[in-house]
């Protein structure tokens, strides 16, 4: 996310393909796991994420392409799942399920892009427990952060 919690615009993630370290980080974290995406991200995917169970949170009646599994109630699915599920976005999926998260892995860019889609406010309910030193790639400065729910 950018410095204003922006995660995308109408064309997708503005820094997509420019910060390969982030792409590799996401791939390594989610490899052989379950990844849930919203309908917008699904439409951007040309094919399923390799070596992952690709879940799509959508109420659309359209059948999904091969390699994707439809989830009509993301909250219920997450509450009933016995396995870890990585949520990859978009903004509406994050907003509707944030309270169910037991960890937030965030790539924090130190730049403000012209995003129109934002990660929901979370800093009042989560605390930063780990952060890498800043890295720079293709002019983007960023850190990898781990946030966990605050104790009551």
Phi, psi and omega per residue, in radians:
X1 nan 2.708 3.110
X2 -1.492 -3.046 -3.045
X3 -1.186 -0.220 3.097
X4 -1.886 0.270 -3.102
X5 1.213 0.363 3.063
X6 -1.290 2.433 -3.121
X7 -2.163 -0.268 -3.119
X8 -2.964 2.969 2.965
X9 -2.270 -2.941 -3.081
X10 -1.158 -0.197 3.137
X11 -1.838 -0.022 -3.120
X12 2.049 -2.700 -3.118
X13 -1.457 2.056 -3.058
X14 -0.996 -0.556 -3.085
X15 -1.725 0.149 3.136
X16 -0.980 2.270 3.123
X17 1.426 -0.123 -3.139
X18 -1.777 -0.288 3.130
X19 -2.189 1.341 -3.062
X20 -1.117 -0.470 3.092
X21 -1.042 -0.651 3.094
X22 -1.196 -0.748 3.116
X23 -1.053 -0.758 3.131
X24 -1.163 -0.715 3.107
X25 -1.033 -0.845 3.120
X26 -1.068 -0.788 -3.136
X27 -1.057 -0.831 -3.112
X28 -1.130 -0.647 3.128
X29 -1.183 -0.682 -2.999
X30 -1.698 -0.156 -3.068
X31 -0.969 2.280 -3.131
X32 1.170 0.306 3.120
X33 -1.968 -2.915 3.131
X34 -1.847 2.197 3.132
X35 -2.108 2.158 3.076
X36 -1.820 2.336 3.129
X37 -2.259 2.676 3.033
X38 -1.389 3.031 -3.102
X39 -1.072 -0.623 3.133
X40 -1.119 -0.797 3.125
X41 -1.155 -0.686 3.106
X42 -0.977 -0.777 -3.106
X43 -1.118 -0.480 3.121
X44 -1.369 -0.363 -3.088
X45 -1.360 2.169 3.073
X46 -1.335 -0.515 3.127
X47 -2.664 2.890 3.125
X48 -1.087 2.656 3.028
X49 -1.108 2.213 -3.058
X50 -1.122 2.482 3.053
X51 1.007 0.620 3.071
X52 -2.503 2.671 3.023
X53 -1.476 1.972 -3.037
X54 -1.648 1.898 3.136
X55 -1.810 2.427 -3.140
X56 -2.139 2.023 3.084
X57 -1.435 1.877 -3.090
X58 -2.735 2.615 3.031
X59 -1.845 0.087 -3.127
X60 -1.131 2.516 3.087
X61 -1.438 -0.188 -3.129
X62 -1.144 2.371 3.064
X63 -1.178 2.562 3.118
X64 -1.487 2.744 3.084
X65 -1.201 2.827 3.137
X66 -1.019 2.399 3.113
X67 1.694 -0.071 3.111
X68 -2.048 2.507 3.115
X69 -2.053 2.282 -3.117
X70 -1.378 2.389 3.018
X71 -2.179 1.997 -3.077
X72 -1.518 -0.358 3.119
X73 -2.321 1.621 -3.053
X74 -1.066 -0.771 -3.126
X75 -1.030 -0.871 -3.118
X76 -1.088 -0.753 3.134
X77 -1.041 -0.809 -3.134
X78 -1.158 -0.678 -3.137
X79 -1.180 -0.556 -3.086
X80 -1.630 -0.241 -3.081
X81 -1.216 2.427 3.061
X82 -1.656 -0.121 -3.109
X83 -1.894 2.802 3.032
X84 -1.222 2.444 3.089
X85 -2.188 2.199 3.057
X86 -1.584 2.188 3.060
X87 -1.677 2.165 -3.109
X88 -1.827 0.022 3.127
X89 1.916 3.078 0.263
X90 -1.599 -2.783 -3.013
X91 -0.996 -0.763 -3.109
X92 -1.152 -0.692 3.108
X93 -1.138 -0.777 3.090
X94 -1.028 -0.831 -3.079
X95 -1.109 -0.647 -3.062
X96 -1.428 -0.177 -3.073
X97 -2.275 0.040 -3.046
X98 -0.949 -0.681 -3.111
X99 -1.145 -0.227 3.130
X100 -1.620 -0.156 -3.053
X101 -1.266 2.397 3.026
X102 -1.836 -0.088 3.035
X103 -2.742 2.555 3.006
X104 -2.137 2.068 3.037
X105 -1.744 1.972 -3.035
X106 -2.131 2.296 2.939
X107 -1.631 1.957 -3.072
X108 -1.739 1.905 3.080
X109 -1.514 2.476 -3.138
X110 -1.734 1.065 3.141
X111 -2.734 2.690 3.049
X112 -1.909 2.051 3.084
X113 -1.672 3.063 3.108
X114 -1.627 1.070 -3.115
X115 -1.366 2.606 3.068
X116 -2.041 -0.085 3.118
X117 -2.180 2.370 -2.974
X118 -2.270 2.600 2.989
X119 -1.267 2.460 -3.113
X120 -1.162 2.757 3.063
X121 -1.035 2.352 -3.068
X122 -2.450 -0.288 -2.968
X123 -1.196 -0.294 3.077
X124 -1.407 -0.319 -3.105
X125 -1.986 -0.176 -3.127
X126 -2.207 2.704 3.077
X127 -2.180 2.519 3.120
X128 -1.280 2.131 -3.121
X129 -1.985 -0.256 3.111
X130 -2.781 2.522 3.110
X131 -2.676 2.359 3.097
X132 -1.350 2.817 2.972
X133 -1.094 2.685 3.121
X134 -1.032 2.480 3.070
X135 -2.134 2.681 3.105
X136 -2.216 2.276 3.100
X137 -2.530 2.190 3.134
X138 0.887 0.656 3.107
X139 1.479 -0.029 3.118
X140 -1.734 2.210 3.032
X141 -1.745 2.315 -3.071
X142 -2.683 2.819 3.011
X143 -2.309 2.734 2.984
X144 -1.735 2.252 -3.085
X145 -2.142 2.597 3.008
X146 -2.127 2.160 3.120
X147 -2.034 2.491 3.083
X148 -2.265 2.682 -3.139
X149 -1.008 2.470 3.068
X150 -1.214 2.555 3.067
X151 -1.324 2.447 3.117
X152 -1.170 nan nan
